[in-house]
């Protein structure tokens, strides 16, 4: 008989599926690599580092923001993005702690 945990996602993993999906896409990985540590970039700056269209970049930024990989702030007419390091670290640490308990 299968354990109950197969039918229910553990709390430690509940917020990670979007994060893993967001980080699993090569285009989104490339966009993240455009950021220097603690750097904030606007859409124009991000598009200039990419071979993707502005529309495609906007889509990928939305996925990354909704997954908690990026944070953003509107300043005047510009929206600035930065890597949400604490969100990523927290989610990964919870999954690692869960995996360590299982082994």
Secondary structure, 3 states (H helix, E strand, C coil): CCCHHHCCCCHHHCCCHHHHHHHCCHHHHHHHHCCCCCCCEEHHHHHHCCCCCHHHHHHHHHHHHHCCCEEEEEECCEEEEEECHHHHHHHHHHHHHHHHHHC
